[in-house]
Amino acid sequence: MLLGALVLLAVGLLAVAGGAWWVVDHYTGKVDRISGVFPTKVPASAQPAPSEGGQTFLLVGVDSRSDLPTTGRDAEAPEWTYGAQRSDTMMLVHLPADHSGAYVVSLPRDAWVDIPGHGKAKLNAAFSWGGPPLLIDTVQRLTKVRVDHLAVIDWEGFKKLTDSVGGVDLVVDGASTHMNGTQALTYVRERHHLARGDFDRTHRQQYFLRTLLAKVMRPSTFSDPVKAAKVLGDLTAAVSVDDRLDDGDLRALLWDNKKVRPGNMVFMNAPAKGTGTISGQSVVLLDSGAGAELWSAMRDDAVDIYLQTHDADRLGTTTP
């Protein structure tokens, strides 16, 4: 979800803070931390080596279908309950060592993958069955990319944030449409009436997040101190990160990426062969060969070079 909520947080905080670093210090301290998110007892052969440079985050958007926020400071339900919540959105977000931008790769929720201890299943089942540790283990084995940090948001939190900035304008079927938080949530959840199914759905999520980020970054968002406080409060309340990312680490992350803007971000889908039906389920069939090249580039901190020589299912200026 856009560099994750982390870079959305970074840009928003730095935009309002200017020379007032205390604002950053104050709001980073409000980001909720989740403990025990990383897998344990994983065989050495299944542990990915550290990447050559940069950092990689796994961003998870939880679709709890609940009115209760499940992540962030306002959480009233647990981050994970067996079988109750689904990882509706999964993105690997790579921040290069030179802090020149970000590369956001959506992993289809219906991707047919090996889930440790469970055999073949859809990727989003990993979170449902084993929470963040099983999802991280599954993604690391699939890509051989080390997940340095986890960020979890509930779409309900982003619905509230959308309303805080006055809604967003999205181009849908060639026409500009203004959406409030509820309408935007319906837009990103749509699955059954899109020409490319899950592939278009992930691009909708990316498009919405990029548009929301641009809206958050507008000077007008922070010209009113009361509105600025509301936006930042809603933003930090909607996000949870792993407890390895302490306040000092988060502030350093924000500072290092302070120049990142929507134009520096590249959004794409993981390479896939198409869709199919397995055991009566509609699934996405990943392209292991093409995927291996992308994941290798991510491990080598060379996604920019990869994109110069490979076609990718990148987010365009508009989506269905």
C-alpha positions in Angstrom: 0.0 0.0 0.0 2.0 2.8 -1.2 5.4 2.4 0.1 3.5 1.3 2.7 1.7 3.3 5.1 5.2 4.1 6.2 6.2 6.3 3.4 2.7 7.8 3.4 3.4 8.6 7.0 6.9 9.9 6.2 5.7 12.3 3.6 2.8 13.6 5.6 4.8 14.1 8.7 7.7 15.9 6.9 5.4 18.0 4.9 3.7 19.4 8.0 6.8 19.5 10.2 9.2 21.5 8.1 11.7 22.7 10.7 9.6 21.5 13.6 11.1 18.1 14.1 9.2 17.7 17.3 6.1 17.1 15.2 7.8 14.0 13.7 9.0 12.9 17.1 5.5 13.2 18.5 3.6 11.3 15.8 6.1 8.5 15.3 5.6 7.7 19.0 1.9 7.2 18.3 2.4 4.4 15.8 1.3 1.1 17.3 3.8 -1.8 17.4 3.0 -5.5 16.9 5.2 -8.1 18.6 6.0 -11.6 17.4 5.4 -11.0 13.7 8.6 -12.7 12.4 8.6 -16.5 11.9 10.7 -18.7 14.2 12.0 -22.2 13.9 12.4 -21.8 10.1 15.1 -24.2 8.7 18.3 -22.5 7.7 17.8 -23.6 4.1 14.5 -21.6 4.0 16.0 -18.4 5.5 16.7 -15.7 2.8 20.0 -14.0 3.0 20.0 -10.2 3.7 19.6 -8.1 0.6 22.6 -6.3 -0.9 21.2 -2.9 -0.1 18.1 -1.0 0.9 15.2 -2.3 2.9 12.1 -4.3 2.0 8.8 -4.1 3.8 5.8 -6.4 3.6 2.7 -4.3 3.6 -0.5 -6.1 4.6 -3.9 -4.6 4.2 -6.4 -6.5 6.4 -9.9 -7.0 5.2 -11.6 -8.0 8.4 -15.1 -7.3 7.2 -15.6 -5.9 10.7 -16.6 -2.5 11.9 -13.9 -2.7 14.5 -10.4 -1.5 13.6 -8.0 -4.4 13.9 -4.8 -2.5 13.7 -3.3 0.8 14.8 -3.9 2.8 17.9 -7.7 2.5 17.8 -7.7 -1.3 17.6 -10.5 -2.9 19.3 -10.1 -6.4 17.8 -6.9 -8.5 17.7 -4.4 -8.1 14.8 -5.0 -11.7 14.0 -7.5 -14.3 15.0 -7.4 -17.8 13.4 -9.7 -17.9 10.3 -11.3 -14.5 11.1 -9.2 -12.1 9.1 -7.8 -12.1 5.6 -4.8 -10.3 4.2 -6.8 -8.5 1.5 -3.7 -6.7 0.2 -0.1 -7.8 0.2 2.7 -5.7 -1.3 6.5 -6.0 -1.1 7.8 -2.4 -0.9 11.5 -2.0 -1.6 13.2 1.2 -0.6 16.6 1.4 -2.4 19.8 2.3 -0.5 20.1 5.6 -2.4 16.6 6.7 -1.2 15.7 7.7 -4.8 12.2 6.3 -4.6 10.3 3.1 -4.0 9.2 0.0 -5.8 5.9 -1.5 -4.8 5.1 -5.0 -6.0 1.6 -6.4 -5.4 1.3 -10.1 -4.6 -2.1 -11.3 -5.7 -4.2 -12.5 -2.8 -5.3 -15.5 -5.0 -1.8 -16.5 -6.0 -1.5 -20.3 -5.7 1.6 -20.9 -3.5 3.2 -23.3 -1.1 2.3 -22.4 2.5 4.6 -24.0 5.0 2.9 -26.8 6.9 -0.3 -26.5 4.8 0.6 -27.4 1.2 -0.7 -25.5 -1.8 -3.3 -22.8 -1.2 -4.1 -19.2 -2.0 -1.6 -16.7 -0.6 -4.1 -14.9 1.6 -4.8 -18.1 3.5 -1.4 -17.8 5.1 -2.5 -14.8 7.2 -5.8 -16.4 8.0 -4.1 -19.6 9.2 -1.0 -18.3 10.9 -1.1 -14.5 11.1 2.0 -12.4 10.2 4.6 -15.1 11.0 3.2 -17.6 8.5 2.6 -14.9 5.9 6.1 -13.6 6.1 7.5 -17.1 6.0 5.4 -17.9 2.9 6.5 -14.7 1.1 10.1 -15.2 2.0 10.1 -18.8 0.7 8.3 -17.7 -2.4 10.6 -14.8 -3.3 13.8 -15.5 -1.4 13.7 -11.8 -0.4 14.3 -11.0 3.2 11.4 -9.1 4.8 13.0 -6.4 7.0 9.8 -5.0 8.4 6.1 -5.4 8.5 3.4 -2.8 8.2 -0.3 -3.7 8.7 -3.3 -1.4 8.0 -7.0 -2.0 8.0 -8.8 -0.6 5.0 -11.3 0.8 7.5 -8.6 3.1 8.8 -7.8 4.4 5.3 -11.5 5.0 4.8 -11.4 7.4 7.7 -8.2 9.0 6.4 -9.8 9.5 3.0 -12.6 11.4 4.7 -10.1 13.5 6.7 -8.6 14.9 3.5 -12.0 15.6 1.9 -12.2 12.5 -0.3 -10.2 11.7 -3.5 -10.8 12.2 -7.2 -10.3 9.0 -9.3 -10.7 8.4 -13.0 -13.0 5.3 -13.5 -13.9 4.2 -17.0 -12.6 7.4 -18.4 -14.6 9.7 -16.1 -13.4 11.6 -13.1 -15.3 10.6 -9.9 -15.1 12.1 -6.5 -15.2 9.5 -3.8 -15.5 9.6 0.0 -14.0 7.0 2.2 -16.9 4.5 1.9 -17.0 4.8 -1.9 -13.2 4.5 -2.2 -13.3 1.3 0.0 -15.9 -0.2 -2.3 -13.7 0.8 -5.3 -10.6 -1.0 -4.0 -12.6 -4.1 -2.9 -14.3 -4.7 -6.3 -13.3 -8.1 -7.7 -16.0 -9.5 -9.9 -16.6 -7.0 -12.7 -13.0 -6.2 -13.7 -11.6 -7.3 -17.1 -8.4 -8.7 -15.6 -9.9 -9.7 -12.2 -7.3 -9.7 -9.4 -4.7 -7.9 -11.6 -7.0 -4.9 -12.1 -8.0 -5.0 -8.4 -4.4 -4.7 -7.2 -3.9 -1.8 -9.6 -7.0 -0.1 -8.2 -5.5 -0.4 -4.8 -2.2 1.1 -6.0 -4.0 3.9 -7.8 -6.1 4.8 -4.8 -3.1 4.8 -2.5 -1.0 6.9 -4.9 -3.9 9.4 -5.2 -4.5 9.5 -1.5 -0.8 10.2 -0.9 -0.8 13.0 -3.4 -3.9 14.5 -1.6 -2.2 14.2 1.8 0.9 16.0 0.4 -1.0 19.1 -0.8 0.1 22.2 1.1 -3.6 22.9 1.8 -3.8 19.7 3.9 -1.4 21.3 6.4 -2.2 25.0 6.1 -4.9 24.5 8.8 -3.3 23.3 12.0 -6.6 21.7 13.1 -7.0 19.8 9.9 -3.3 18.8 9.9 -3.6 17.3 13.4 -6.7 15.4 12.3 -5.0 13.9 9.2 -1.9 12.9 11.1 -3.9 11.5 13.9 -6.0 9.4 11.6 -2.9 8.3 9.7 -0.9 7.1 12.7 -4.0 5.6 14.2 -4.5 3.4 11.1 -1.0 1.9 11.0 0.8 -0.8 13.0 4.4 -1.8 12.4 6.6 -4.6 13.9 8.2 -3.9 17.2 11.7 -4.1 15.7 11.1 -0.7 14.2 11.4 1.5 17.2 10.8 5.3 17.3 14.4 6.0 16.4 14.4 3.7 13.5 11.1 5.1 12.2 12.4 8.6 12.5 15.5 7.6 10.6 13.4 6.0 7.9 11.3 9.1 7.5 14.4 11.4 7.3 16.1 9.2 4.7 13.1 9.1 2.5 12.0 12.7 3.0 12.4 13.5 -0.8 10.3 10.6 -2.0 7.3 11.7 -3.9 4.6 9.9 -5.9 6.6 10.5 -9.1 9.5 8.5 -7.6 7.3 5.5 -6.9 6.9 2.6 -9.2 3.9 0.3 -8.7 3.6 -3.1 -10.4 2.1 -6.6 -10.1 4.2 -9.7 -9.5 4.8 -11.5 -12.8 2.0 -14.0 -13.5 1.1 -16.4 -16.3 -2.6 -15.8 -15.8 -5.5 -17.3 -13.9 -6.9 -20.8 -13.6 -9.1 -23.1 -11.5 -7.7 -25.5 -9.0 -9.9 -27.7 -6.8 -12.9 -25.5 -7.7 -11.1 -22.3 -6.7 -10.2 -19.4 -9.0 -6.5 -18.8 -8.6 -3.7 -16.7 -10.0 -0.8 -18.6 -11.5 2.5 -16.8 -10.8 5.3 -16.9 -13.4 8.2 -18.4 -11.4 10.8 -17.8 -14.1 10.0 -14.1 -14.6 9.4 -13.7 -10.9 12.8 -15.0 -10.1 14.4 -12.2 -12.1 12.4 -9.6 -10.3 13.1 -11.0 -6.9 16.8 -11.3 -7.7 16.8 -7.6 -8.7 15.1 -6.7 -5.4 17.7 -8.7 -3.4 20.5 -6.9 -5.3 18.9 -3.5 -4.9 18.7 -3.2 -8.6 15.0 -2.9 -9.5 15.7 0.2 -11.5 18.0 -1.8 -13.8 15.5 -4.6 -14.0 12.8 -2.3 -15.2 15.0 -1.0 -18.0 15.3 -4.4 -19.5 12.0 -6.1 -18.6 8.3 -5.6 -19.3 6.3 -5.2 -16.1 2.6 -5.0 -15.3 3.0 -1.4 -14.1 0.3 0.9 -12.8 -0.7 3.4 -15.6 -2.3 6.8 -15.3 -5.8 5.3 -15.0 -7.2 1.9 -14.0 -10.5 0.2 -14.5 
